[in-house]
Amino acid sequence: MGLFDKRSELQRSYDVVADAYVQRIYQELDDKPADRALLDRFAEALGDSGPAIDLGCGPGHITRYLHEHGIDISGVDISAKMVKQAKKLNPGISFKKGDLRQLKEEDNHYSAAVAMYSLIHIPPEEMVQALLEIHRVLEPGGALLLAFHVGNEKQHLAQWWDRKVDLDFYYFRTLDMIVNLQQAGFEQVSTYTRNPYPEIEAQTKRTYILAEALPGIPKARRSATLLP
């Protein structure tokens, strides 16, 4: 199966679960004080530094939280139905359909980006390329906050919440992700790892990394793309 087919399955799968995702995930921050604290500090550090982007925003709950904390932020997601839900649930915030591996914005457009569990569908061998695209749209010194499940394996789902899907979830070791970030032109600022909250989320350890986009990535390397 080619990459284009896999991308289509990613879109289709999240379209299929969009309504259930809203019911189960949209209010998740209410029960996750550590995540709220991280986002609070992120928002405080950004202040009014400029526009930010929520990559793989889903129904927009992270986008909304940061917006309510004064951040000029919009969201992008590969699923049209997720974007539709985000627009309905978060009036006054801009959301659009798009692929974080091939963003439409010009170089250095954003001051910050968040990717909360949205890189988990990127195979390890393609992660640096995806991070290079994020780096491209960030201004020098721009901040990236990302989160992922910790491990060294792939999980495939054919069914999710009683819906038929075709999704691969990739787990990453923290050090491996730090190396990926360095290869894509980021400098690690801080790292936080926590155990899962019992019963309210998948029982996996999670890592959050705050990184800074360094200048000087060669244009030929930045312009390479994952997409056909």
N, C-alpha and C positions, 0 to 999 in steps of 0.2 A: 504494500500500500504506500503510495507516495505522500509527501508532506501535505500537498493540497488536500488530499482525501482526509488525512488526519485532522487538518484544520477544520474541514467541513464537519467532521464528527464532533469536534470540540464545540463548534457553534450549535450544532443540532442538539447535542446532549444538554447543554445549558439552557437552550430554548425549552426543552422538554421539562426540565426541573425548575424552571424559573418561579412558578407559583409556589411550589413546595419550599423552595429556597427562601422566599420572602417569609413564609410562615414560620420557618425553623431558625433562620439565621439573622433576619433583619434587626431584631432586638438583642442580639447576643452581647453587645457591649454592656448592657445593663448588669450582666452577671460576671463581667471580667474586669475587675478593678485594676489589675496590672496592665492590661491593654489600654484602658482609659488613661492611666498615669503616663504611659509612654507617649500616647497621642497628645496629652496635655503639654508635656515637655517639648515635644516636637513643634506644636503650634506656638508655644511661647518663644522658642528659638527662632522660628520663621518670622513672626511678627508680620509686618507689612512689606516683606521683601519682594513680593511680586507674585505672579500667577503660579499655581501648583496644579499637578495632575494626579488623579487617582487611577492607577493602571489596573485594569481588571476589576472595575468598581462594583460589579454585581448590581444589587438593588440600591447601592449608594449609601449604605449606612455609615461607612468610614468617611466618605465624602461629606455627608451631612454633619457628622460630628466635628470634623475640622472646620467646616464652614461656620458652624455655630460658635467656634472658638476664634473667629475672626480671619480665617485664611481664605484668600481668593482662590478657590479650587473648583475644578471641573472634573468630570469622570469619563472614562472610555472603557467599553467592554466589547468583547467579540460577539456576544449574544444580543440579537435585536430585542428579544423578549425581556432580557435583563435590563436593557436600556429603557424599554417602555415602562417597566416597573419603577426604575429609578426616577424617571421623569414624573410619574404619577405620585410617588411617595415623597419627593423632595422638590416641590415647586420653588422656582427661583434659583436653582442650580443647573448649570449646563451639563448635559450628558450626550454622548454620541457613540455610535457603533464604530469600532476600529480594532486593530490588532496591535498589541504593544510591541510586536516584532517589526512593525513597519508603520511608524507613526507619520502623520501628515504634516506635522509642524516643522518649521525651519529649525536650523541649528540654534542652540542656546536660547530656546523660546521660554523655558520654564525655570523658575528659581528652585523648585523642589518637586519631588515625586514620591508617591507611596505605592508600594506593591505588596499588599497584605495577602499572602497566600495566592497570589496570581501568577507566580513563576513556577508553581508546582506542576504544571503540565509541560514544561520545557525539558526535553531530555538533557542529561548532563553534558553530552558532547555539543549541545547547541546553546548552553547557558551563557557563555562568554559573548556570543554573537547577540543574544537578546539584550544583555547588559550594555553592550556597545551602542545599541540603538537608543536605550534609555539615556546613556551618557550623551549621545548626540544632541538630544533635545534639551539637556540641562545646561544652564550657563556655568562657566567656571566657578567652582565653589558651591555649586548647587547641591542640595541635600537629597539623598535617597534613603527612605526608610522601608525596609523589606522584612517580611516574615515568611517562615517556611517550617515544615515538619522535619525533625531531625532523624536521620537514619542513612541508610546506604542501599535502598531498594526501590523497586517499582511496584505499585499496587494497581491492578486493573479492575475497573468496575464495569460490569455489564448491566447491572441494575442498581438504581439509587432511589430510595424512597418510593419503591414500587413502580418506578419508571424505567424503561429500557434505555440504556446509555452505552456509550463506548468511550471510556475515559481512562487515561493513564495518569496516575499520580506519582510523582517522583519525590523521594526523600533525599535530603542532602546532609552530609556532615558539615558542621559549622566551619571547620578549617577549610574544607573544599570550597565552600561558598565565599569565604574571605579571599582565597586565591583567585576564584573566578572574578570577583570584584576588582582585585588588583590588576588582573590581565585586561580588564575592560576600562582601566583608567580611573578607578575609584580608590580612595584611601579610607580604610576603616576608621571610624571615629569612636564608636562604642558598640558593644555586643551584650545582649541579655538573653539568657536561656531560662525557660521555666518548664515545670512539669504541667501536665494538663489539669484543668479543673474537673473534678469528678462529675460524671453524669451529664454535664452540659455541653461537652464537645468530644470529638474523637480523642481517644486516649493515647496521644502521641506527645513527645517532648517537642517544644517549639523554640526556635531561635529568632530573635529580632536584631537586625543590624542597621545601624545608622552609618552611612558612608557619604563621603564628599567627592564630587566630580572634580578631578584634576584637569588642568588644561593640557593641550599638547598631544592629543590622540591623532595620529596621521589620518588624513582625510580618506585615503584609500582603504584603510582599515575600518573607519567609521561608516563608510558608505556601503559596505558589504551587507547583504540581506539574506534572511532565512527563506524568503518567499520566492516562488517561481516567477 
